[in-house]
Amino acid sequence: MVKMTFTLDDATVTKLRRSAERLAKPQSEVVREAISEYAERVGRLSESERRRLLRAFDTLVPAVPGRSTREASAEIRAIRQARRRGGRA
């Protein structure tokens, strides 16, 4: 193990001490477990973020035009040709 030094605010120290006492574990073990649990959550969406993205998805998907691949390809071709000519007229 590596010994490290951190500076924590009073409220965090109080929470750490209470948690260690409640769990009957050394403070260092509580810190190790907390960091391990936090590291597992990093990169995952919170519940509120997940719900916000699902609402956006539910709003945007119905707005996607229901046209054929042929029609979409024709529109893309027209846009590309217009850009080559300097824009849509």
Backbone as CSV, one residue per row, in Angstrom:
resi,resn,N_x,N_y,N_z,CA_x,CA_y,CA_z,C_x,C_y,C_z
1,MET,0.840,-1.187,0.000,0.000,0.000,0.000,0.879,1.242,0.000
2,VAL,0.311,2.306,-0.520,1.001,3.585,-0.585,0.359,4.523,0.415
3,LYS,1.181,5.199,1.179,0.665,6.161,2.150,0.540,7.511,1.459
4,MET,-0.630,8.166,1.616,-0.879,9.451,0.967,-1.431,10.430,1.999
5,THR,-1.298,11.709,1.687,-1.813,12.762,2.553,-2.823,13.588,1.770
6,PHE,-3.986,13.824,2.349,-5.031,14.634,1.734,-5.486,15.695,2.717
7,THR,-5.998,16.772,2.182,-6.604,17.812,3.003,-8.107,17.748,2.766
8,LEU,-8.865,17.584,3.833,-10.321,17.483,3.743,-10.962,18.565,4.590
9,ASP,-12.122,19.027,4.168,-12.845,20.021,4.965,-13.452,19.345,6.193
10,ASP,-13.853,20.153,7.159,-14.372,19.628,8.430,-15.600,18.741,8.252
11,ALA,-16.499,19.135,7.362,-17.724,18.352,7.161,-17.398,16.967,6.610
12,THR,-16.437,16.895,5.691,-16.052,15.609,5.114,-15.387,14.728,6.156
13,VAL,-14.545,15.325,6.980,-13.870,14.571,8.048,-14.892,14.016,9.025
14,THR,-15.887,14.825,9.368,-16.938,14.366,10.287,-17.689,13.184,9.685
15,LYS,-18.046,13.287,8.404,-18.745,12.187,7.733,-17.886,10.929,7.687
16,LEU,-16.613,11.103,7.400,-15.700,9.966,7.345,-15.602,9.287,8.702
17,ARG,-15.419,10.061,9.726,-15.292,9.487,11.084,-16.568,8.775,11.508
18,ARG,-17.721,9.404,11.236,-18.994,8.766,11.592,-19.192,7.465,10.819
19,SER,-18.878,7.499,9.541,-19.041,6.292,8.718,-18.127,5.181,9.194
20,ALA,-16.889,5.509,9.492,-15.931,4.509,9.963,-16.386,3.917,11.290
21,GLU,-16.884,4.761,12.161,-17.361,4.276,13.465,-18.593,3.393,13.299
22,ARG,-19.523,3.825,12.483,-20.756,3.067,12.245,-20.464,1.703,11.626
23,LEU,-19.491,1.665,10.711,-19.147,0.414,10.030,-18.112,-0.409,10.781
24,ALA,-17.579,0.161,11.837,-16.520,-0.488,12.628,-15.337,-0.874,11.730
25,LYS,-14.937,0.103,10.898,-13.812,-0.099,9.982,-12.851,1.068,10.129
26,PRO,-11.595,0.861,9.783,-10.654,1.986,9.788,-11.069,3.026,8.742
27,GLN,-10.762,4.280,9.019,-11.111,5.350,8.093,-10.486,5.115,6.717
28,SER,-9.276,4.606,6.691,-8.612,4.366,5.411,-9.378,3.343,4.572
29,GLU,-9.960,2.348,5.237,-10.744,1.344,4.507,-12.024,1.956,3.953
30,VAL,-12.643,2.828,4.734,-13.852,3.519,4.264,-13.516,4.365,3.038
31,VAL,-12.389,5.059,3.077,-11.966,5.880,1.939,-11.708,4.997,0.723
32,ARG,-11.009,3.877,0.900,-10.727,2.964,-0.218,-12.026,2.458,-0.849
33,GLU,-12.982,2.048,-0.007,-14.258,1.548,-0.521,-15.035,2.648,-1.242
34,ALA,-15.008,3.862,-0.684,-15.726,4.979,-1.305,-15.133,5.302,-2.680
35,ILE,-13.817,5.301,-2.772,-13.161,5.585,-4.053,-13.470,4.479,-5.056
36,SER,-13.470,3.243,-4.600,-13.779,2.119,-5.485,-15.197,2.231,-6.034
37,GLU,-16.162,2.529,-5.165,-17.555,2.677,-5.602,-17.707,3.867,-6.539
38,TYR,-17.019,4.968,-6.233,-17.097,6.159,-7.081,-16.507,5.866,-8.458
39,ALA,-15.390,5.180,-8.498,-14.731,4.865,-9.768,-15.634,4.017,-10.664
40,GLU,-16.441,3.139,-10.067,-17.370,2.311,-10.839,-18.475,3.154,-11.472
41,ARG,-18.856,4.258,-10.793,-19.953,5.101,-11.283,-19.496,6.135,-12.301
42,VAL,-18.223,6.482,-12.304,-17.725,7.510,-13.215,-17.993,7.063,-14.654
43,GLY,-18.545,7.942,-15.429,-18.841,7.626,-16.820,-20.244,7.112,-17.037
44,ARG,-20.902,6.720,-15.973,-22.298,6.288,-16.093,-23.204,7.498,-15.936
45,LEU,-24.355,7.428,-16.546,-25.318,8.514,-16.423,-26.033,8.439,-15.085
46,SER,-26.292,9.595,-14.513,-27.131,9.621,-13.320,-28.564,9.356,-13.770
47,GLU,-29.424,9.071,-12.831,-30.829,8.793,-13.163,-31.479,10.009,-13.830
48,SER,-31.175,11.211,-13.338,-31.767,12.412,-13.935,-31.235,12.646,-15.350
49,GLU,-29.933,12.387,-15.577,-29.376,12.523,-16.921,-29.994,11.505,-17.871
50,ARG,-30.162,10.283,-17.389,-30.750,9.225,-18.210,-32.173,9.596,-18.613
51,ARG,-32.947,10.085,-17.670,-34.334,10.474,-17.969,-34.394,11.639,-18.948
52,ARG,-33.486,12.619,-18.779,-33.449,13.772,-19.676,-33.138,13.329,-21.098
53,LEU,-32.172,12.433,-21.259,-31.819,11.944,-22.591,-32.937,11.106,-23.207
54,LEU,-33.622,10.311,-22.389,-34.744,9.529,-22.909,-35.890,10.431,-23.358
55,ARG,-36.134,11.522,-22.604,-37.176,12.482,-23.018,-36.798,13.117,-24.357
56,ALA,-35.526,13.485,-24.494,-35.066,14.076,-25.757,-35.237,13.076,-26.897
57,PHE,-34.873,11.837,-26.644,-35.021,10.787,-27.658,-36.481,10.636,-28.049
58,ASP,-37.363,10.574,-27.049,-38.794,10.412,-27.312,-39.370,11.604,-28.075
59,THR,-38.776,12.779,-27.912,-39.231,13.968,-28.628,-38.699,13.992,-30.052
60,LEU,-37.435,13.622,-30.219,-36.784,13.735,-31.530,-37.148,12.610,-32.498
61,VAL,-37.288,11.402,-32.004,-37.542,10.268,-32.904,-38.826,10.444,-33.706
62,PRO,-39.924,10.862,-33.098,-41.128,11.053,-33.917,-40.963,12.156,-34.965
63,ALA,-40.017,13.066,-34.760,-39.802,14.160,-35.701,-38.965,13.728,-36.908
64,VAL,-38.373,12.539,-36.847,-37.577,12.043,-37.974,-38.531,11.723,-39.125
65,PRO,-38.268,12.313,-40.286,-39.168,12.069,-41.414,-39.204,10.589,-41.789
66,GLY,-40.360,10.099,-42.087,-40.515,8.704,-42.482,-40.521,8.576,-43.992
67,ARG,-39.363,8.752,-44.583,-39.288,8.646,-46.037,-38.360,7.512,-46.429
68,SER,-38.426,7.189,-47.669,-37.632,6.065,-48.150,-36.163,6.462,-48.279
69,THR,-35.323,5.446,-48.361,-33.894,5.675,-48.562,-33.661,6.395,-49.879
70,ARG,-34.456,6.053,-50.868,-34.329,6.672,-52.192,-34.589,8.175,-52.117
71,GLU,-35.646,8.565,-51.389,-35.965,9.987,-51.248,-34.879,10.725,-50.467
72,ALA,-34.396,10.097,-49.405,-33.346,10.716,-48.594,-32.067,10.876,-49.406
73,SER,-31.715,9.871,-50.184,-30.514,9.942,-51.029,-30.644,11.045,-52.068
74,ALA,-31.834,11.198,-52.628,-32.072,12.247,-53.614,-31.907,13.626,-52.968
75,GLU,-32.401,13.791,-51.761,-32.266,15.072,-51.072,-30.791,15.367,-50.782
76,ILE,-30.049,14.369,-50.326,-28.626,14.552,-50.046,-27.877,14.947,-51.322
77,ARG,-28.187,14.281,-52.433,-27.569,14.626,-53.728,-27.861,16.082,-54.088
78,ALA,-29.104,16.490,-53.922,-29.504,17.861,-54.257,-28.755,18.875,-53.383
79,ILE,-28.618,18.561,-52.115,-27.897,19.460,-51.210,-26.433,19.567,-51.621
80,ARG,-25.825,18.447,-51.942,-24.412,18.456,-52.356,-24.212,19.253,-53.646
81,GLN,-25.110,19.067,-54.586,-25.020,19.808,-55.850,-25.183,21.305,-55.605
82,ALA,-26.122,21.659,-54.723,-26.354,23.070,-54.408,-25.117,23.675,-53.750
83,ARG,-24.466,22.951,-52.888,-23.259,23.465,-52.228,-22.142,23.685,-53.245
84,ARG,-22.046,22.789,-54.208,-21.000,22.931,-55.252,-21.261,24.175,-56.101
85,ARG,-22.529,24.528,-56.248,-22.905,25.690,-57.063,-22.917,26.971,-56.231
86,GLY,-22.639,26.870,-54.961,-22.602,28.072,-54.132,-23.814,28.259,-53.246
87,GLY,-24.617,27.251,-53.066,-25.744,27.345,-52.155,-27.072,27.078,-52.825
88,ARG,-28.089,26.933,-52.002,-29.434,26.691,-52.529,-30.030,28.005,-53.005
89,ALA,-30.704,27.971,-54.094,-31.265,29.225,-54.657,-32.579,29.570,-54.012
